[in-house]
Amino acid sequence: MKVNRKNLLCAINKVLPGIGVGNVMIEGADTIVFSKGHIYSYNSAISVDVKLPDGMDIKGVVKGQDFYNCLSKLPGEEIEFEVTKSSWEITDGNIKISIKLLPEENLMERFASLAPTDKWVDINGEDFNKALKVCTIRNNNSAFGGIYFTGAKALSTNKWIINKAILKNEYPEFWIGDSAVSQLVKWNNFCKVQFNKSWVQFQSTDDVIFSVRSLNITDFPISKILPLLEQEVAAEKAFTLELKPQFYDAINRASEFSHTIDDHEAVVVEFGKEIKIKGSRTSGNYEEIVNDMTVDIPEPKEMNFDFNDFISSEKFFDTFRVVSDTVDFDTSKPIHCVLESETAVKLFSSMN
């Protein structure tokens, strides 16, 4: 049969997040399975089910990444594809390739166990994608990595940050890890979600089923972080600043002199009658006063931030508030920063 190579590559590319890489993985996790007009992958944390384009009657099990790499290097738009019991025979002009098929064993049982129920919940794909971006915390080495969803909100946290995204739809309760988030954020066309046993399953507008194993939701500290976030957002003693481009520009420049705190690249923001952005490392120092921004507190206060968290937040927030733990901005007490918009909140504490 003739097969459009690019269409086949596109379908395979969608299942690659579900293949295993590295030295430690379950048996068969590095394979992709072609069966009954679908391609499947499964690595115990992620599984993806993609419909093959019409007319592609392909069956068999192969090494996923290896086959994708091989196919991507062929020059032809269409290839001849013959399926036998033990191999795939592929011809592209003067090129002939024989791909040996692997035993299927019990692989299809895994995919059968992940068959979705009919209890889908409609979601907005762009809204979901935005929530992932708002709540992603770079290098989150805490015990609470990933993003927790419940109702119409998504939350994430580490030792210094609490994020909340307000969603357009009500979601089932689940908690997905950072490795899954890094794959899901590449998609913006999910339209349905369901919680199925211990898996969260997303359906795209082109009928891809993307399944992610949920973390244990009882371990996520929602009862601690949500009241704290709401307390800081409602704080009466706060200075509200307009987030101006020059503030982000200064942080970006100072990042060339960032210092490391727990694998985070930190810069210093000094709040006072002048707002200063500072960086310091063995190679030198950086300091910049941000024009037209000021906080009227008794004495200047410094906070360490991962500059990546600020830069990645620029397009999601429009209000910046400096909040004190005390009414009079007691210089011995810490201050916090709150970034806000109608659909998202980010609370920063200093990384000191």
C-alpha positions as CSV (number, residue, x, y, z in Angstrom):
1,M,0.0,0.0,0.0
2,K,1.1,3.6,-0.5
3,V,1.5,5.6,2.7
4,N,1.9,9.4,3.0
5,R,5.1,9.6,5.0
6,K,4.5,13.0,6.6
7,N,1.0,12.0,7.8
8,L,2.4,8.8,9.3
9,L,5.2,10.8,11.0
10,C,2.7,13.3,12.4
11,A,0.7,10.4,13.9
12,I,3.7,8.8,15.4
13,N,5.0,12.1,16.8
14,K,1.8,12.4,18.9
15,V,2.4,9.1,20.7
16,L,6.1,9.6,21.4
17,P,5.4,11.2,24.9
18,G,4.3,7.8,26.0
19,I,7.4,5.9,25.2
20,G,10.1,5.3,27.8
21,V,13.7,6.5,27.6
22,G,16.8,5.7,29.6
23,N,18.0,2.6,31.3
24,V,15.2,2.0,33.8
25,M,11.7,1.4,32.3
26,I,9.0,-1.3,32.2
27,E,9.1,-3.9,29.5
28,G,7.8,-2.7,26.2
29,A,7.8,1.0,27.2
30,D,10.1,1.9,24.3
31,T,7.8,0.5,21.7
32,I,4.8,1.7,19.8
33,V,1.9,-0.6,18.9
34,F,-0.1,-0.4,15.7
35,S,-3.4,-2.2,16.0
36,K,-7.0,-1.8,14.7
37,G,-6.3,1.6,13.0
38,H,-4.6,3.1,16.1
39,I,-1.1,3.7,17.4
40,Y,-0.5,3.2,21.1
41,S,2.3,4.0,23.6
42,Y,2.7,3.3,27.3
43,N,5.5,4.0,29.8
44,S,3.6,3.6,33.1
45,A,3.3,7.4,33.6
46,I,1.9,8.4,30.2
47,S,0.0,6.6,27.6
48,V,-1.2,8.0,24.2
49,D,-3.8,6.6,21.8
50,V,-3.8,8.1,18.3
51,K,-6.0,7.2,15.3
52,L,-4.1,6.3,12.1
53,P,-5.0,8.3,9.0
54,D,-7.6,6.6,6.8
55,G,-6.3,4.0,4.5
56,M,-3.3,3.1,6.7
57,D,-3.8,-0.6,7.5
58,I,-0.6,-1.0,9.6
59,K,-0.2,-3.7,12.3
60,G,2.8,-4.6,14.5
61,V,5.1,-3.5,17.3
62,V,8.3,-1.6,16.8
63,K,10.8,0.5,18.7
64,G,9.1,3.9,18.7
65,Q,11.9,6.5,18.6
66,D,14.0,4.4,16.3
67,F,11.2,4.0,13.7
68,Y,10.3,7.6,13.9
69,N,14.0,8.7,13.3
70,C,14.3,6.3,10.4
71,L,11.1,7.5,8.8
72,S,11.9,11.1,9.2
73,K,15.1,10.8,7.2
74,L,13.5,9.3,4.1
75,P,13.1,11.8,1.2
76,G,9.9,10.7,-0.4
77,E,6.4,12.1,0.2
78,E,4.8,8.7,-0.4
79,I,6.4,5.4,0.5
80,E,5.4,1.8,-0.3
81,F,4.5,-0.1,2.8
82,E,4.1,-3.9,3.0
83,V,3.1,-5.6,6.2
84,T,4.1,-9.2,6.8
85,K,3.8,-11.4,9.9
86,S,7.4,-10.7,10.9
87,S,8.4,-7.4,9.3
88,W,7.5,-4.2,7.5
89,E,9.0,-3.9,4.1
90,I,9.3,-0.2,3.1
91,T,10.4,1.2,-0.3
92,D,11.2,4.8,-1.1
93,G,12.6,5.1,-4.6
94,N,16.0,3.4,-4.5
95,I,15.7,2.8,-0.7
96,K,14.6,-0.4,0.7
97,I,14.1,-1.0,4.5
98,S,13.0,-4.1,6.4
99,I,11.8,-3.4,9.9
100,K,11.6,-6.5,12.1
101,L,8.5,-6.6,14.3
102,L,8.6,-7.3,18.0
103,P,6.4,-9.6,19.9
104,E,3.1,-8.1,21.1
105,E,2.9,-10.2,24.2
106,N,0.5,-8.5,26.7
107,L,0.9,-4.9,25.5
108,M,-2.7,-4.6,24.2
109,E,-3.9,-5.5,27.7
110,R,-2.4,-2.3,29.0
111,F,-4.2,-0.2,26.5
112,A,-7.5,-2.1,27.1
113,S,-7.3,-1.2,30.8
114,L,-7.1,2.4,29.9
115,A,-10.2,2.5,27.8
116,P,-12.0,5.7,28.6
117,T,-15.5,5.8,30.2
118,D,-18.3,7.9,28.9
119,K,-17.9,10.3,31.8
120,W,-16.1,13.1,29.9
121,V,-16.1,16.7,31.2
122,D,-15.9,19.4,28.5
123,I,-12.9,21.8,28.9
124,N,-11.5,24.7,26.9
125,G,-8.1,23.7,25.5
126,E,-6.5,27.1,25.3
127,D,-7.7,27.8,28.9
128,F,-6.2,24.5,30.1
129,N,-2.9,25.3,28.3
130,K,-2.7,28.7,29.9
131,A,-3.3,27.2,33.3
132,L,-0.4,24.9,32.8
133,K,1.9,27.8,31.8
134,V,0.8,29.9,34.7
135,C,1.3,27.2,37.3
136,T,4.6,25.7,35.9
137,I,7.4,26.2,38.4
138,R,10.9,25.7,36.9
139,N,13.1,23.2,38.7
140,N,10.5,22.4,41.4
141,N,12.5,20.1,43.6
142,S,10.0,20.2,46.4
143,A,7.7,17.3,47.4
144,F,4.8,19.1,45.7
145,G,6.0,19.3,42.2
146,G,3.4,19.4,39.4
147,I,0.0,20.9,39.2
148,Y,-3.1,20.1,41.2
149,F,-6.6,20.6,39.7
150,T,-9.9,20.8,41.6
151,G,-13.1,22.4,40.5
152,A,-12.4,25.6,38.5
153,K,-8.9,26.1,39.7
154,A,-5.3,24.8,39.2
155,L,-2.6,25.2,41.9
156,S,1.1,24.6,42.3
157,T,3.7,25.4,44.9
158,N,7.2,25.0,46.2
159,K,9.1,26.6,49.1
160,W,8.7,30.1,47.8
161,I,5.8,30.3,45.3
162,I,2.1,29.6,45.2
163,N,0.3,29.7,41.9
164,K,-3.4,29.7,41.2
165,A,-5.1,29.7,37.8
166,I,-8.8,30.3,37.6
167,L,-10.4,28.0,35.0
168,K,-13.4,28.4,32.7
169,N,-14.6,24.8,33.4
170,E,-15.1,22.6,36.5
171,Y,-12.4,19.8,36.5
172,P,-12.3,16.5,38.4
173,E,-9.7,16.4,41.2
174,F,-6.3,15.2,40.1
175,W,-2.6,16.0,40.5
176,I,-0.2,15.6,37.6
177,G,3.6,15.6,37.8
178,D,6.0,18.0,36.2
179,S,7.2,15.5,33.5
180,A,3.6,15.1,32.4
181,V,3.0,18.8,32.5
182,S,6.0,19.4,30.2
183,Q,4.3,17.2,27.6
184,L,0.7,18.4,28.0
185,V,1.7,22.0,27.6
186,K,2.7,21.3,24.0
187,W,-1.0,20.8,23.2
188,N,-3.7,23.4,23.1
189,N,-6.6,21.4,21.6
190,F,-7.7,19.2,24.5
191,C,-11.5,19.5,24.7
192,K,-12.5,16.8,27.3
193,V,-11.1,15.4,30.5
194,Q,-12.0,12.6,32.9
195,F,-10.5,10.8,35.9
196,N,-10.5,7.1,35.3
197,K,-9.2,4.9,38.1
198,S,-5.7,6.4,38.8
199,W,-5.4,8.1,35.4
200,V,-6.3,11.5,34.1
201,Q,-7.4,11.3,30.5
202,F,-7.6,14.1,28.0
203,Q,-9.3,14.0,24.6
204,S,-8.2,16.3,21.8
205,T,-10.3,17.8,19.0
206,D,-8.6,15.2,16.7
207,D,-9.6,12.3,18.9
208,V,-6.2,11.7,20.5
209,I,-6.5,10.2,24.0
210,F,-3.7,11.4,26.2
211,S,-3.6,9.5,29.6
212,V,-1.5,10.7,32.6
213,R,-1.1,8.8,35.9
214,S,-2.3,11.0,38.7
215,L,-0.2,11.6,41.8
216,N,-1.8,10.9,45.2
217,I,-4.1,13.9,45.7
218,T,-4.2,13.4,49.5
219,D,-0.5,14.4,49.6
220,F,-1.1,17.8,48.0
221,P,-1.2,20.6,50.7
222,I,-4.2,22.4,49.4
223,S,-5.6,23.0,52.9
224,K,-2.4,24.9,53.8
225,I,-1.6,26.9,50.7
226,L,-5.1,28.0,49.6
227,P,-5.8,29.9,52.9
228,L,-2.4,31.5,52.8
229,L,-2.8,32.6,49.2
230,E,-6.2,34.1,49.9
231,Q,-4.9,35.8,53.1
232,E,-2.1,37.6,51.1
233,V,-4.4,38.5,48.3
234,A,-6.9,40.1,50.7
235,A,-4.2,41.9,52.7
236,E,-5.2,45.5,53.5
237,K,-1.6,46.7,53.8
238,A,-0.2,46.5,50.4
239,F,1.3,48.7,47.7
240,T,0.0,48.2,44.2
241,L,2.3,48.8,41.3
242,E,1.7,48.9,37.5
243,L,3.8,46.1,35.9
244,K,5.9,48.0,33.4
245,P,8.1,46.7,30.6
246,Q,11.2,48.3,32.1
247,F,10.8,46.1,35.2
248,Y,10.9,42.9,33.2
249,D,13.7,44.3,31.0
250,A,15.8,45.1,34.1
251,I,15.3,41.6,35.5
252,N,16.3,40.1,32.2
253,R,19.5,42.1,32.1
254,A,20.3,41.3,35.7
255,S,19.9,37.6,35.0
256,E,23.4,37.6,33.4
257,F,24.6,38.1,37.0
258,S,22.2,35.7,38.7
259,H,23.3,33.5,41.6
260,T,22.2,30.0,42.4
261,I,19.8,29.0,45.3
262,D,18.7,25.4,45.3
263,D,19.1,25.0,41.5
264,H,17.3,28.3,40.9
265,E,18.8,31.3,39.1
266,A,18.1,34.1,41.5
267,V,18.3,37.9,41.2
268,V,17.6,40.5,43.9
269,V,14.8,43.0,43.9
270,E,15.1,45.8,46.4
271,F,11.8,47.5,47.2
272,G,11.8,51.1,48.6
273,K,11.5,54.6,47.4
274,E,13.6,53.3,44.5
275,I,13.2,49.8,43.1
276,K,16.5,48.3,42.3
277,I,17.3,45.1,40.4
278,K,20.6,43.5,41.4
279,G,22.7,40.6,40.4
280,S,26.0,39.3,41.8
281,R,28.3,36.4,41.0
282,T,32.0,35.8,41.0
283,S,32.4,37.5,37.6
284,G,30.9,40.8,38.7
285,N,27.9,42.7,39.9
286,Y,24.9,44.4,38.4
287,E,22.5,47.1,39.7
288,E,19.7,49.0,37.9
289,I,17.1,51.5,39.2
290,V,13.7,50.9,37.6
291,N,12.3,54.3,36.5
292,D,8.8,55.3,37.6
293,M,8.3,52.5,40.2
294,T,8.4,53.0,43.9
295,V,7.2,51.5,47.2
296,D,6.7,53.8,50.2
297,I,8.0,51.6,53.1
298,P,10.1,52.7,56.1
299,E,13.3,51.0,54.9
300,P,14.3,49.2,51.7
301,K,13.7,45.4,51.6
302,E,15.4,42.9,49.4
303,M,13.9,39.7,48.0
304,N,15.5,36.9,46.0
305,F,13.5,35.6,43.0
306,D,14.2,33.1,40.3
307,F,14.2,35.4,37.4
308,N,12.7,32.7,35.1
309,D,9.5,32.9,37.2
310,F,9.2,36.6,36.7
311,I,10.0,36.6,33.0
312,S,7.6,33.7,32.3
313,S,4.8,35.6,34.1
314,E,4.9,38.8,32.1
315,K,2.0,38.0,29.7
316,F,-0.3,36.6,32.3
317,F,-0.4,39.3,35.0
318,D,-1.2,43.0,35.0
319,T,-1.0,43.9,38.7
320,F,1.9,43.7,41.1
321,R,1.4,44.1,44.9
322,V,3.9,44.3,47.7
323,V,2.4,42.9,50.8
324,S,3.5,43.1,54.4
325,D,2.9,40.6,57.3
326,T,2.3,43.6,59.5
327,V,0.2,46.7,59.1
328,D,3.1,49.1,59.5
329,F,5.6,47.2,57.3
330,D,7.7,46.3,60.3
331,T,11.3,46.1,59.0
332,S,12.0,42.9,60.9
333,K,9.1,41.1,59.2
334,P,9.1,39.6,55.7
335,I,7.3,41.1,52.8
336,H,5.7,39.1,49.9
337,C,4.8,39.9,46.3
338,V,1.5,39.1,44.6
339,L,1.1,39.1,40.9
340,E,-2.6,39.2,39.8
341,S,-4.9,39.2,36.9
342,E,-8.6,38.3,36.5
343,T,-7.7,34.7,35.9
344,A,-4.4,34.1,37.8
345,V,-2.6,34.8,41.1
346,K,1.1,34.2,41.9
347,L,2.4,34.7,45.4
348,F,6.2,35.1,45.9
349,S,8.2,34.8,49.1
350,S,11.9,35.6,49.1
351,M,14.3,32.7,48.4
352,N,16.5,33.8,51.3
